[in-house]
Amino acid sequence: MYRFLLTPRWWGINLFVVLAIPFCVFMGTWQLGRFEDRVQSHEQAEKAPDPSTRAAKPLDALLPVDKVTSGRPAIATGTYADQFLVPGRKLEDRQGFYVLNMLRTDTGKALPVVRGWLPGSATDARVPAAPKGEVTVTGDLQASENTHSDGVNVRGGLPSGQVGMISAATLVNLVPYDVYDAWVTLPEAEAGGTGGAMKPVPAAAPEGSGLDLKAFQNLGYTGEWFVFAAFVLFMWFRLVRREAEAERDIALGLVPEEAAAEAAAPAAETAEAPDAAEGAPKDAPEDPSSPDYDVASTPVR
């Protein structure tokens, strides 16, 4: 009864099922592993001490920024140069902007330093001037932002002197010197100036270290892939059962083979053209020149 499984058509179906199910299981397992890694990172971050409470180290000793060094206090010495405003940043549910200055170090590179946060719009804002001369700053180390970071403006079109993303890839196009692929935020913002006292910007947790939306997306994708695998297997059993029932009905004579063949034939083959012997359509008028033309039957108008 199941000999049809060895036909060329069913060989293609079977091959698809054999390849699709392991692929879906593999992808579901991979997504589950990603979710478990995020859970483990979250647990480790909760158990670990606050990075900001650890001893400060020179900037170069903490680079590149990873989940371990993110948030660690970094020390850098240099001179403040260009200043930028980063609009659209919230602090304590209030809308405002960051004050970002480039600290040029002895290495020739510049370190982006977020000196603080001010409320309101960044346009025509009065910002406290950066300290003059050589300074040594100690700030919490952060990785460069990307398009998925909170508050980032990727639409562009900002006025001169403003940036939407704190990233080396963005800042290097605005200044004539190299930029570190990292930035720091001062735990105690500088006070005073014509713009008022700035508030310190707390360091953000490293990306991928918490149970954020992406973690639960991984869990959702896990369920989807396993559902796909179950659906493929269900449809295969359904097709096999339907084919087996059709073969059984033919074997018992419930469905003649000729009828089954006709049912499978294209409808276009059964729809034949009108017989030529039948002539013109029934409603067509008769030809008066024909010998069979009946004048009496012709209606008078």
N, C-alpha and C positions, 0 to 999 in steps of 0.2 A: 504493500500500500504506500510505502514511503520511498519508492524507487524514484519518484519525481525529484527528490532531493539531489540526485546525481545528474540532473539535466543541466545544460549550460546556463540556463536562466537562473536556476537555484544556486549554482556554483558562485555566481556573482553576488547573490543575496547573502549566502553563507560567508563569503570572504569579507563582505562589508561588516557583518555582525562580529566576526572573529577579530577584526581590527578595531572596530568602534568601541566595544566594551572595555578592552584593556586600556585604550587611550582615555576613556572617560574616568575609569578607576584611577589611573595614574594622575590625571589632572586634579581629581578630587583629593587624592592623598597629598599632592603637592600643596594645594590651597590649605588643607588642614595643618600641614607642617608649618606653613607661614603663620597661621593663627596661633599655633602653640608657641612659636618663637616669640611672637609679640607678647603673649601672656607671660612667658618666662622672663623677657626683658622688663616687663612691667613689675613683676615680683622682685627682680633683682634691684630695680631702681628704688622701690619702696624700702628695701632692706638696707641699701647702701646709704652712707651719710650724705648730707647735703653737700654737693660739690663746692658751693661757695664758702663752706666752712673749712675747707682744706687749705694747706699752705700754698701761698702764691709762688708761681714759678715763672721763669723767663718765657716770653712768648714762643720763641723758636723751640723750646723744649716740649711744648704741648701740641705742636703741629705735626701732622694734619689733625683737624678736629674730628673726633669720633664720639661714640656714645660714652666713652670713659672720660675724655678730656672736656667734653661739652659742659659748660657751666663752671669749670675750674677757674680760679683767679689767675690772670696772666699779667705779667709786668712788661711794660714797654716804655722806652724813653725816646723822645724826639721833639719835634716842633710842629705845632698845629699849622696846617696850610688851608686848603680849600674847605669851604663849609657848604653843606647841602641840607635841605629840609625834606623830610620823608612824610608826606601827607597821608591822611586816612588811617591813622593808627589810634586804637582805643586803649585807654587805661582807666580801670575802675568804671567801666561802662560809660566813659565820657569820650567824645570824639576830639582828636587833636593831632599832633604831629611830633616826630622825632627831630632832634637837632643832632646832625651828624657832621663830625669834623674828621679830616684826614690827618693822621699823625705821621709825619715823615720821620722815619728812623734812620739810624746810621747805616743801615744796610742798603739804603736807597729806595726801599719799598715803603709804602704808606699803609698804616693800619686804620681802618674805619673805626671811629669811636663815637658811640651814641652817648652824648653828654647828658641827655635828659629829654623830658617830654613836656610839651606845653599844650594847653587846651586851645580850641578854636581852629580857625583856618590858617593854613601856612602862607596864604597870600598876604603880602604886606605885613607880615608879623614882625614884631620887634623882638629880636633874639639876643640874649646876652652874648657879648663878645667872648671869644675863646682866650684863654691865658696867653700871654706873650712869652717868648723865649723858650728855652728848653724845659720840658716838663716830664715827669715820670708818672704814668698812669697805671692803676691797677684795676682791671675790669674783668667781669665774667665773660669767658670766652664763648663765642657762638659761631656756628657754621654759617656759611653764606646762604642767603635765602634762595628759594626757587619759586617757581610758579604756583606751587601748592602751599606755600607758607601763608599763615594768617596775615591779612592786611595788605598783601602785596598788590600793587597796581600794575597790571600787565597791558593795559590799554594804551599807554603812552599819551603823548600830547600834553605833558606837564610843562609848566612854565620853566624858564631858565632858573637854575639854582635848586631845582627839586628833582628827586629821584623816587621811583616807585618801588624799588627793590634794593636791599642792601646786599649786593653781590659783587664779587671781584669782576665778573664778566661784564657787569653793567658800568661800574665805576671806572674801569680801565679805559673806557671810551670817553670819559669826561675829564680826565686829568692826564698831564704829560709825564706820568711816572708809573711804575709798577705798583700793584695793590696786593696785599695779602689775601689769600682765599679764606678769610675769617674776619670777624669783627668782635669788638668788646662793648659791653654796656657798663657804665659806671654805677656801682652800687649806691654811691652817694653823689647825687647830681650837684654840680656847682651852683652856688647861690648867687642871687643878685643880678644886676644889670637892668637896663631899661625895660626888658621884657618880663621882669618878675622872676621869681624863683622857679627853677625847673624841677620836675619830679623825676626820681630815678626810674629807669625801665627795668623791671625784673627779667632775669634770664629765663628763656623758654626751655622746656624739656627737650632733649634731643629727639629728632624725628624718628618714629618707629619704636619708641621706648614705652609707649603707653597704650591703653586699650581705647584707641580712638576709633573713628568711623571706619578707617581702613581695616582695622582688625576684624570688625564685625562684617565687613564686606568679604574678607577672606573666608569667614565662616559661612556666609551665604553662598558664595561660589562653590564651597565644598558640597553643600547640599544639592546645588543645581547639577553638578557633574555626576553625582551618584544617581540622581533622578533621571538624567539622560541615559545612563547605563541601564537602569531598570526599564526605561521606556523602550530602548532598542530591543532588549530581550523579550519584553512583552509583545511587541509588534511582530517579532520573528515567530514566536509561538502561535500568535493569532493567524499569521499567514499560513503556517504549516497546517494548523487545524482546518482552516477553510479549504486548503488544497486537498487534504486527506478526505474530508467529507465529500468534496466533489468527486474524487476518485471512487469512493465507496458507493455513492449514488449511481455512478455510471456502471460499476460492477454489478449492482443489484438490479439494474434495468429501470431504476426510477427516473433516470434522465437519459434518453437515448443519446448515443454518441453523435448522431447526425444533428440532433437539436443543440447539443453543446457546441458543436463546430459552427453551426449557424449563428448561435448566440455570440460566439467569439469573432465572427466575421465582421468586417466593417459595414456600417449601415449603408455606405455608398454603393456597395455591391448588390444589396437587396432592393435598392430603389432604382428600378429599371426605367428606361425612357418609355413613353407611350408607344403602343404598337402602331407601326406605320399603316397596318391594314385598317385601323379604325378611322383613318382619314383625319379630316379637320375637326376641331372641337365641335361639341354638340350644338352650341349656340350660334355657330357660324351660318350665315344665310346660304341658301342653295343657289347653284348657278342656273340662271334662266336658260342658258343654252343647252342644258342637260336634257336628254330625252325623258328623264323621269321627273322633270319639273312639273309640279302640279299648280296650275294657274288658279284653280278654284280654292286651293288651300292658302293662297297668298292673301294676307289681310289687306283690305282697302283702307287707305288713309285719306 
